[in-house]
Amino acid sequence: MPERIDSKAAFFFVGVGIGSLIGILFAPKSGEETRESLMQKAKEGSEFARNKVRDLKDQAEELIDRGNQVIMRRQDQIATAIDAGRAAYQQEKMKSHVA
């Protein structure tokens, strides 16, 4: 049984060696070019993410501003309705005292 494990390990390492050799021979770019390409893609991804975050932040601020405007308009409408209700109450109160 130990011989089987040794032969399997040997086949594994031979396979790794052959795979590495084929990878090196058929690699489309050198290691330096590959690292440079990966760094460039990482920079592009980082810039894309930064722009998306900035866009989302701008959209959130715009929504908050619109929400605040709606709240202020509703507050004005409510205040106007309350004032009208008070005036109507006072008018009816005066009518009932006169009569």
TANORWO-V411635 format. One record per backbone hydrogen bond with DSSP energy under -0.5 kcal/mol. NH is the residue of the N-H (numbers start at 1). CO is the residue of the C=O. E is the energy in kcal/mol with one decimal. If there is no record, write none. Layout:
BEGIN
NH;CO;E
NH;CO;E
END
This chain:
BEGIN
4;1;-0.6
5;1;-1.7
6;2;-2.4
7;3;-2.4
8;4;-2.5
9;5;-2.6
10;6;-2.4
11;7;-2.6
12;8;-2.4
13;9;-2.6
14;10;-2.4
15;11;-2.5
16;12;-2.5
17;13;-2.4
18;14;-2.6
19;15;-2.7
20;16;-2.6
21;17;-2.4
22;18;-2.6
23;19;-2.5
24;20;-2.5
25;21;-2.5
26;22;-2.4
27;23;-0.6
27;24;-0.5
34;30;-2.6
35;31;-2.6
36;32;-2.4
37;33;-2.6
38;34;-2.6
39;35;-2.6
40;36;-2.4
41;37;-2.5
42;38;-2.3
43;39;-2.3
44;40;-2.5
45;41;-2.6
46;42;-2.4
47;43;-2.6
48;44;-2.5
49;45;-2.5
50;46;-2.5
51;47;-2.5
52;48;-2.3
53;49;-2.6
54;50;-2.3
55;51;-2.6
56;52;-2.8
57;53;-2.5
58;54;-2.4
59;55;-2.5
60;56;-2.5
61;57;-2.5
62;58;-2.2
63;59;-2.4
64;60;-2.4
65;61;-2.4
66;62;-2.5
67;63;-2.5
68;64;-2.5
69;65;-2.1
70;66;-2.3
71;67;-2.4
72;68;-2.4
73;69;-2.3
74;70;-2.5
75;71;-2.6
76;72;-2.2
77;73;-2.4
78;74;-2.8
79;75;-2.8
80;76;-2.4
81;77;-2.4
82;78;-2.7
83;79;-2.5
84;80;-2.4
85;81;-2.4
86;82;-2.7
87;83;-2.5
88;84;-2.5
89;85;-2.4
90;86;-3.0
91;87;-2.4
92;88;-2.5
93;89;-2.5
94;90;-2.5
95;91;-2.1
96;92;-2.1
97;93;-1.6
98;94;-1.8
99;95;-2.1
END
